[in-house]
Amino acid sequence: MKGNISKSFLLFALVAGCAHHDAETIVMNPYAPNMTFAVAPVLNFSGEGHFDSLRATDLLASELTYVNGVNVLPVSRVAAYLAAQGKTQIESAAHALAVADAVGADAIWVAGITEYDPYTPVVGLAIQVYVVPHAATSGLDPFLAERLAQPMSIKTLTDASLPRDQIQMVYNGTHANVADAVKRFAGPRKENDSPLGWREYLKVQTLFLRFCWHDAIARISTQERWTDAAPTPDKTTEQPI
């Protein structure tokens, strides 16, 4: 991925509650049980004028409902709160935390599209997750901790303005590893009823974007988090799960 968005990533650079139960697509939850997620309007850094930010936000929120044991607020709740402020997007880390708290969320997902080619297809994305202080307890499973070969320290968030998690990815649908991951993802999905089968997810941009969000969420959910008090390092790769 070109460029380095790690300088506080999305926010400093520029500025519902349903659940799915498809066993094959559930994402394990690394956060505290019963957390409520809000989703900020997706930012468009790609320069592509035809990118539909609202639709992308809906898809991200939809994929978050596959995270086991969390609630996801309707995207309209964040949009309405921003509109009341005379704003259309999150403008800073402090703003993200204030919005999350105001809409009754424990955490807010702030995402941006950094590359967008609907025909290849190619999607570059970046995500930051901000957890409001009252919800910043570890999702540590003590039984899992006992089974680990090495001791681990629980991550303590000393600065709420730092993202709890962040990730940066590029997905190119012409790459074999991406196509293989799309095939695995599409198998159990109800949208997969086209004569094209799983390849529909490489032809229809909203379906490909849905895959990209799901993969990024799964990566965030599985990356190591019980480390010393420091923001999770951003991950930049073209190797989806």
BELLINGI-V70600 format. One record per residue. N is the residue number from 1. SS is DSSP state (H for helix, E for strand, - for the rest). OMEGA is omega in radians with two decimals (none if undefined). Layout:
N;SS;OMEGA / N;SS;OMEGA
This chain:
1;-;-3.11 / 2;-;3.10 / 3;-;3.14 / 4;-;-3.11 / 5;-;-3.05 / 6;-;3.07 / 7;-;-3.04 / 8;-;2.76 / 9;H;-3.03 / 10;H;-2.89 / 11;H;-3.09 / 12;H;3.11 / 13;H;-3.12 / 14;-;3.11 / 15;-;none / 16;-;-3.07 / 17;-;3.05 / 18;-;-3.12 / 19;-;3.06 / 20;-;-3.09 / 21;-;3.08 / 22;-;-3.02 / 23;H;-3.05 / 24;H;-3.02 / 25;H;3.09 / 26;-;3.09 / 27;E;3.13 / 28;-;-3.05 / 29;-;3.12 / 30;-;-3.08 / 31;-;3.11 / 32;-;-3.11 / 33;-;3.03 / 34;-;3.06 / 35;-;3.08 / 36;E;-3.14 / 37;E;2.90 / 38;E;3.14 / 39;E;3.12 / 40;-;3.07 / 41;-;-3.12 / 42;-;-3.14 / 43;E;-3.13 / 44;E;3.09 / 45;-;-2.97 / 46;-;-3.05 / 47;-;3.13 / 48;-;-3.05 / 49;-;-3.09 / 50;-;3.12 / 51;-;-3.10 / 52;-;-3.07 / 53;H;-3.12 / 54;H;3.12 / 55;H;3.12 / 56;H;3.12 / 57;H;3.09 / 58;H;-3.12 / 59;H;3.10 / 60;H;3.12 / 61;H;3.12 / 62;H;-3.13 / 63;H;3.09 / 64;H;3.11 / 65;-;3.06 / 66;-;3.08 / 67;E;-3.02 / 68;-;2.98 / 69;-;3.08 / 70;-;3.02 / 71;E;-3.14 / 72;E;3.13 / 73;-;3.03 / 74;-;-3.12 / 75;H;-3.13 / 76;H;-3.12 / 77;H;3.08 / 78;H;-3.13 / 79;H;-3.14 / 80;H;3.13 / 81;H;3.10 / 82;H;3.14 / 83;H;3.11 / 84;H;3.08 / 85;-;-3.07 / 86;-;-3.10 / 87;-;3.10 / 88;-;-3.08 / 89;-;3.05 / 90;-;-3.03 / 91;-;3.14 / 92;-;3.09 / 93;H;3.12 / 94;H;3.10 / 95;H;3.13 / 96;H;-3.13 / 97;H;3.13 / 98;H;3.13 / 99;H;3.13 / 100;H;-3.13 / 101;H;-3.09 / 102;H;-3.11 / 103;-;3.08 / 104;-;3.13 / 105;-;3.03 / 106;-;3.14 / 107;E;3.11 / 108;E;3.10 / 109;E;3.14 / 110;E;-3.02 / 111;E;3.07 / 112;E;3.05 / 113;E;-3.07 / 114;E;3.04 / 115;E;-3.10 / 116;E;3.03 / 117;E;-3.04 / 118;-;-3.03 / 119;-;-3.09 / 120;-;-0.11 / 121;-;3.05 / 122;E;3.03 / 123;E;2.94 / 124;E;-3.11 / 125;E;3.05 / 126;E;-3.11 / 127;E;2.93 / 128;E;3.09 / 129;E;3.10 / 130;E;-3.13 / 131;E;3.14 / 132;-;-2.99 / 133;H;-3.08 / 134;H;-3.11 / 135;H;-3.00 / 136;-;3.04 / 137;-;-3.07 / 138;-;3.03 / 139;-;-3.07 / 140;-;3.03 / 141;-;-3.06 / 142;H;3.13 / 143;H;3.06 / 144;H;-3.12 / 145;H;-3.13 / 146;H;-3.06 / 147;H;-3.11 / 148;-;-3.08 / 149;-;-3.09 / 150;-;3.12 / 151;-;3.10 / 152;-;3.11 / 153;-;-3.13 / 154;-;-3.13 / 155;-;3.06 / 156;-;-3.08 / 157;-;-3.11 / 158;-;-3.11 / 159;-;-3.09 / 160;-;-3.14 / 161;-;3.08 / 162;-;3.11 / 163;-;3.06 / 164;-;3.13 / 165;E;3.04 / 166;E;-3.11 / 167;E;3.11 / 168;E;-3.01 / 169;E;2.93 / 170;E;3.12 / 171;E;3.09 / 172;E;-3.04 / 173;-;3.11 / 174;-;3.14 / 175;-;-3.02 / 176;H;-3.11 / 177;H;3.09 / 178;H;3.13 / 179;H;3.11 / 180;H;3.12 / 181;H;3.09 / 182;H;-3.14 / 183;H;3.12 / 184;H;-3.13 / 185;H;-3.02 / 186;H;-3.03 / 187;H;-3.06 / 188;-;-3.04 / 189;-;-3.13 / 190;-;3.12 / 191;-;-3.00 / 192;-;-3.14 / 193;-;3.13 / 194;-;3.02 / 195;-;3.10 / 196;-;-3.10 / 197;H;-3.08 / 198;H;-3.14 / 199;H;3.05 / 200;H;-3.12 / 201;H;3.04 / 202;H;-3.10 / 203;H;-3.11 / 204;-;-2.98 / 205;H;3.14 / 206;H;3.10 / 207;H;3.09 / 208;H;3.12 / 209;H;3.08 / 210;H;3.08 / 211;H;-3.09 / 212;H;3.11 / 213;H;-3.10 / 214;H;-3.12 / 215;H;3.14 / 216;H;3.10 / 217;H;3.13 / 218;H;3.11 / 219;H;3.10 / 220;H;-3.07 / 221;H;-3.08 / 222;H;-3.12 / 223;-;-3.08 / 224;-;-3.09 / 225;-;-3.11 / 226;-;-3.14 / 227;-;-3.14 / 228;-;-2.98 / 229;-;3.09 / 230;-;3.12 / 231;-;3.12 / 232;-;-3.13 / 233;-;-3.14 / 234;-;-3.13 / 235;-;3.12 / 236;E;-3.04 / 237;E;2.99 / 238;-;-3.08 / 239;-;-3.13 / 240;-;-3.11 / 241;-;none
